[in-house]
Amino acid sequence: MKHKLSITLIMLGLFLVTQILGIFIISKGEAPEFINGEGQKNIAGFFSILISFIIAISFFFFLIKYKWKFFIKIWFSLVIFLALTITIYAILTIFFNEKTLILFYSLLISLFLTFLRVLRPSIIIHNFTEVLIYSGVSLIFIPFLSPFFVIILLVLISFYDIWAVWHVGFMQKIAKFQIDEVKIFNGFFVPYLNKDIMEKIKKVKKSKKLNAKLKVPIALLGGGDVAFTLIPAGVFLKSFGLMAAIFVVLGGFFGLCYLMFFSEKKKFYPAMPFITLGIFISLFFYFFIFKIFY
């Protein structure tokens, strides 16, 4: 196990809470009017998403290469603000009807949360906003995807993840740059103390070296791994109903569980292949076993 059990359970809990909340919001809430992709569930909609990802990744790589930290922080702030606005808007539509007031309060609350996330960061604020963000991200992409195209997208993202983590180390560089330089990480983030660090702290206290630097272990789960479970869940929710979405989430969750419980310390792994495989296995059980007998 890469991280100690309590931290692993916290990460899995954050992942699962995000998925459950996301399914609830997607099924009950309503996206803002400017999010409109209905009628685009075809190859054109799929390629528009694919091209958007390629442009975003290329642009982000360019900014990292030249270390334009200010522009990256602005970009992240705008994405966080937009995603939070969509999520909060969708939540408020479950309980209220006045769209103009809902949009106003959504913008206000999102602006406040984005301010805290970017300028007054803490572990609690970071992970709380992350839980909310992915429902908004999913509501943007779900209208453009059919079950067929979301499966293709999962396969492509998984191969990209393998290439980016195991072959070129791109994802590790992105994570390190976000945490060390930009101070904004896209995903769940939980620092903790292990036995080695505790021993080092004891030695530092005995030596009275108050300026000693200690590297604290961090458990990370990339935002893409969370979003690309919730997006397929939302697509299957819209096409086949709640039970299909639950099977997708359970598949992604158990795939992530396998990775977290059997991964080794000080090694980096692409999560999407495990999540995708889990989703495919769960969909097999849903369509060829559950649907037949129930």
C-alpha positions as CSV (number, residue, x, y, z in Angstrom):
1,M,0.0,0.0,0.0
2,K,1.5,3.3,-1.1
3,H,0.0,5.3,1.8
4,K,-1.1,4.3,5.3
5,L,-4.6,2.9,5.7
6,S,-6.3,5.9,7.2
7,I,-5.1,8.2,4.5
8,T,-6.0,5.7,1.8
9,L,-9.5,5.5,3.3
10,I,-9.8,9.3,3.4
11,M,-8.9,9.5,-0.3
12,L,-11.3,6.8,-1.3
13,G,-14.0,8.5,0.8
14,L,-13.5,11.8,-0.9
15,F,-13.7,10.1,-4.3
16,L,-16.9,8.3,-3.4
17,V,-18.6,11.3,-1.8
18,T,-17.8,13.3,-4.9
19,Q,-19.4,10.7,-7.1
20,I,-22.5,10.3,-4.9
21,L,-23.0,14.1,-4.7
22,G,-22.4,14.4,-8.4
23,I,-25.0,11.8,-9.4
24,F,-27.5,13.5,-7.1
25,I,-26.8,17.0,-8.6
26,I,-26.8,15.7,-12.2
27,S,-30.1,13.8,-11.7
28,K,-32.0,16.5,-9.8
29,G,-30.4,19.8,-10.7
30,E,-30.4,22.0,-13.8
31,A,-27.3,23.5,-15.5
32,P,-27.2,27.2,-16.4
33,E,-28.6,28.1,-19.8
34,F,-25.1,28.9,-21.1
35,I,-24.3,25.2,-20.7
36,N,-26.1,23.8,-23.7
37,G,-24.8,20.8,-25.6
38,E,-28.1,18.9,-26.2
39,G,-28.3,17.6,-29.7
40,Q,-24.5,17.3,-30.0
41,K,-24.2,13.6,-28.9
42,N,-22.5,12.7,-32.1
43,I,-19.0,12.4,-33.6
44,A,-18.8,16.2,-33.9
45,G,-19.5,16.7,-30.2
46,F,-17.0,14.0,-29.3
47,F,-14.2,15.5,-31.4
48,S,-15.0,19.0,-30.1
49,I,-14.3,17.6,-26.6
50,L,-11.2,15.7,-27.7
51,I,-9.8,18.8,-29.5
52,S,-10.5,20.9,-26.4
53,F,-8.5,18.5,-24.2
54,I,-5.6,18.5,-26.6
55,I,-5.5,22.3,-26.8
56,A,-5.8,22.6,-23.0
57,I,-3.0,20.1,-22.3
58,S,-0.8,21.7,-25.0
59,F,-1.4,25.2,-23.6
60,F,-0.8,24.1,-20.1
61,F,2.5,22.4,-21.1
62,F,3.6,25.6,-22.8
63,L,2.9,27.6,-19.6
64,I,4.8,25.1,-17.5
65,K,7.7,25.1,-19.9
66,Y,8.2,28.8,-19.5
67,K,7.0,28.9,-15.9
68,W,4.3,31.5,-16.4
69,K,3.0,30.9,-12.9
70,F,0.8,34.0,-12.9
71,F,-1.2,32.9,-16.0
72,I,-1.5,29.4,-14.7
73,K,-3.0,30.7,-11.4
74,I,-5.4,32.9,-13.3
75,W,-6.4,30.0,-15.6
76,F,-7.0,27.7,-12.6
77,S,-8.9,30.4,-10.8
78,L,-11.3,30.9,-13.7
79,V,-11.8,27.1,-14.1
80,I,-12.5,26.7,-10.4
81,F,-14.9,29.7,-10.4
82,L,-16.8,28.4,-13.5
83,A,-17.1,24.8,-12.2
84,L,-18.2,25.9,-8.7
85,T,-20.8,28.3,-10.3
86,I,-22.3,25.5,-12.3
87,T,-22.4,23.1,-9.4
88,I,-23.9,25.6,-7.0
89,Y,-26.4,26.8,-9.6
90,A,-27.5,23.2,-10.1
91,I,-27.9,22.6,-6.4
92,L,-30.0,25.7,-5.9
93,T,-32.3,24.8,-8.8
94,I,-33.3,21.7,-6.8
95,F,-34.8,23.9,-4.1
96,F,-35.6,27.2,-5.8
97,N,-37.2,28.4,-9.0
98,E,-36.1,32.0,-9.6
99,K,-33.3,31.5,-12.1
100,T,-32.0,35.1,-12.0
101,L,-31.5,35.1,-8.2
102,I,-30.1,31.6,-8.4
103,L,-27.4,32.7,-10.8
104,F,-26.6,35.8,-8.7
105,Y,-26.2,33.7,-5.5
106,S,-24.2,31.1,-7.4
107,L,-21.8,33.6,-8.7
108,L,-21.5,35.2,-5.2
109,I,-20.9,31.9,-3.4
110,S,-18.5,30.7,-6.1
111,L,-16.5,33.9,-6.0
112,F,-16.1,33.6,-2.2
113,L,-15.0,29.9,-2.4
114,T,-12.6,30.6,-5.2
115,F,-11.1,33.5,-3.2
116,L,-10.6,31.1,-0.2
117,R,-9.2,28.4,-2.4
118,V,-6.7,30.6,-4.2
119,L,-5.7,33.3,-1.7
120,R,-6.5,31.7,1.7
121,P,-5.8,28.0,1.0
122,S,-6.2,25.2,3.5
123,I,-6.5,21.4,3.3
124,I,-10.2,21.6,4.2
125,I,-11.1,24.4,1.8
126,H,-9.1,22.7,-1.0
127,N,-10.7,19.3,-0.7
128,F,-14.2,20.8,0.0
129,T,-14.1,22.8,-3.2
130,E,-12.7,19.8,-5.1
131,V,-15.8,17.8,-4.0
132,L,-18.0,20.4,-5.6
133,I,-16.0,21.2,-8.7
134,Y,-16.5,17.9,-10.6
135,S,-20.2,18.0,-10.7
136,G,-19.9,21.3,-12.6
137,V,-17.2,19.9,-14.9
138,S,-19.4,16.9,-15.6
139,L,-22.5,19.0,-16.4
140,I,-20.4,20.8,-19.1
141,F,-19.4,17.6,-20.9
142,I,-22.3,15.2,-20.4
143,P,-24.6,16.8,-23.0
144,F,-22.0,16.2,-25.7
145,L,-21.4,12.5,-25.0
146,S,-23.4,9.3,-25.7
147,P,-22.5,6.0,-24.0
148,F,-20.6,4.9,-27.1
149,F,-18.5,8.0,-27.3
150,V,-17.8,8.2,-23.5
151,I,-16.5,4.6,-23.7
152,I,-14.1,5.6,-26.5
153,L,-13.1,8.7,-24.5
154,L,-12.3,6.5,-21.4
155,V,-10.0,4.3,-23.6
156,L,-8.2,7.2,-25.0
157,I,-7.8,8.9,-21.7
158,S,-6.4,5.7,-20.2
159,F,-3.8,5.3,-22.9
160,Y,-2.8,9.0,-22.5
161,D,-2.5,8.5,-18.7
162,I,-0.2,5.4,-19.2
163,W,1.9,7.4,-21.6
164,A,2.0,10.6,-19.5
165,V,2.9,8.8,-16.2
166,W,5.0,5.7,-17.1
167,H,6.7,6.8,-20.4
168,V,7.4,10.5,-20.2
169,G,6.6,11.4,-16.5
170,F,4.6,14.4,-17.6
171,M,1.9,14.0,-15.0
172,Q,4.4,13.9,-12.2
173,K,6.0,17.1,-13.4
174,I,2.6,18.8,-13.6
175,A,1.7,17.7,-10.1
176,K,5.0,18.9,-8.7
177,F,4.8,22.2,-10.5
178,Q,1.3,22.8,-9.3
179,I,2.1,22.1,-5.7
180,D,5.6,23.6,-5.5
181,E,5.3,26.6,-7.8
182,V,1.7,27.5,-8.4
183,K,0.4,26.4,-5.0
184,I,-2.9,25.1,-6.6
185,F,-3.3,21.4,-7.2
186,N,-6.1,20.0,-9.5
187,G,-7.3,17.1,-7.4
188,F,-7.5,15.8,-3.9
189,F,-4.6,16.6,-1.6
190,V,-3.9,15.1,1.8
191,P,-0.5,15.6,3.6
192,Y,0.2,13.3,6.5
193,L,2.9,12.1,8.9
194,N,4.3,8.6,8.7
195,K,6.8,6.8,11.0
196,D,9.9,8.1,9.2
197,I,8.8,11.7,9.5
198,M,7.9,11.2,13.1
199,E,11.3,9.9,13.8
200,K,12.9,12.8,12.0
201,I,10.8,15.3,14.0
202,K,12.0,13.7,17.2
203,K,15.6,14.0,16.0
204,V,15.1,17.6,15.1
205,K,13.6,18.4,18.5
206,K,16.6,16.8,20.2
207,S,19.1,18.6,18.1
208,K,17.1,21.9,18.5
209,K,17.5,22.8,14.8
210,L,14.4,24.9,14.4
211,N,15.2,25.8,10.8
212,A,15.4,22.1,9.7
213,K,13.3,21.3,6.6
214,L,11.2,18.1,6.5
215,K,9.5,16.7,3.4
216,V,6.0,15.6,4.4
217,P,4.4,12.8,2.4
218,I,1.4,13.7,0.4
219,A,-1.5,11.6,-0.9
220,L,-2.7,12.8,-4.3
221,L,-5.6,11.9,-6.5
222,G,-5.7,13.8,-9.8
223,G,-8.8,15.7,-10.8
224,G,-9.1,13.8,-14.1
225,D,-9.4,10.5,-12.3
226,V,-12.4,11.9,-10.4
227,A,-14.0,13.7,-13.3
228,F,-13.7,10.7,-15.7
229,T,-15.6,8.5,-13.4
230,L,-18.4,11.0,-12.8
231,I,-18.8,12.0,-16.5
232,P,-19.4,8.4,-17.7
233,A,-21.8,7.9,-14.7
234,G,-23.7,11.0,-15.7
235,V,-23.9,9.9,-19.3
236,F,-25.2,6.5,-18.4
237,L,-27.6,8.1,-15.9
238,K,-29.1,10.1,-18.6
239,S,-29.3,7.2,-21.0
240,F,-30.1,4.2,-18.9
241,G,-31.1,5.5,-15.4
242,L,-29.8,5.6,-11.9
243,M,-28.8,2.0,-11.5
244,A,-26.5,2.2,-14.5
245,A,-24.8,5.2,-13.0
246,I,-24.4,3.4,-9.7
247,F,-22.7,0.5,-11.5
248,V,-20.3,2.9,-13.2
249,V,-19.4,4.6,-10.0
250,L,-18.9,1.3,-8.2
251,G,-16.7,0.1,-11.0
252,G,-14.5,3.2,-10.9
253,F,-14.4,3.0,-7.1
254,F,-13.3,-0.6,-7.0
255,G,-10.7,0.0,-9.7
256,L,-9.3,2.8,-7.6
257,C,-9.4,0.7,-4.5
258,Y,-7.4,-2.0,-6.2
259,L,-4.8,0.6,-7.3
260,M,-4.5,2.2,-3.8
261,F,-4.3,-1.0,-1.9
262,F,-1.8,-2.8,-4.1
263,S,0.4,0.2,-5.2
264,E,3.9,0.4,-3.9
265,K,5.5,3.2,-2.0
266,K,7.5,5.9,-3.9
267,K,6.1,4.7,-7.3
268,F,3.8,6.6,-9.6
269,Y,0.8,5.0,-11.2
270,P,-1.7,6.1,-13.9
271,A,-5.1,5.7,-12.2
272,M,-7.3,5.9,-15.3
273,P,-6.5,2.4,-16.7
274,F,-7.6,0.9,-13.4
275,I,-10.7,3.0,-13.1
276,T,-11.6,2.4,-16.8
277,L,-11.2,-1.4,-16.4
278,G,-13.4,-1.3,-13.3
279,I,-16.1,0.7,-15.1
280,F,-16.0,-1.8,-18.1
281,I,-16.3,-4.8,-15.7
282,S,-19.2,-3.1,-13.8
283,L,-21.0,-2.3,-17.1
284,F,-20.6,-5.9,-18.2
285,F,-22.3,-7.0,-15.0
286,Y,-25.0,-4.4,-15.4
287,F,-26.0,-5.2,-19.0
288,F,-25.4,-9.0,-19.1
289,I,-26.2,-10.1,-15.6
290,F,-28.2,-7.5,-13.6
291,K,-30.5,-6.5,-16.6
292,I,-31.2,-10.1,-17.5
293,F,-32.2,-11.2,-14.0
294,Y,-33.8,-8.0,-12.8
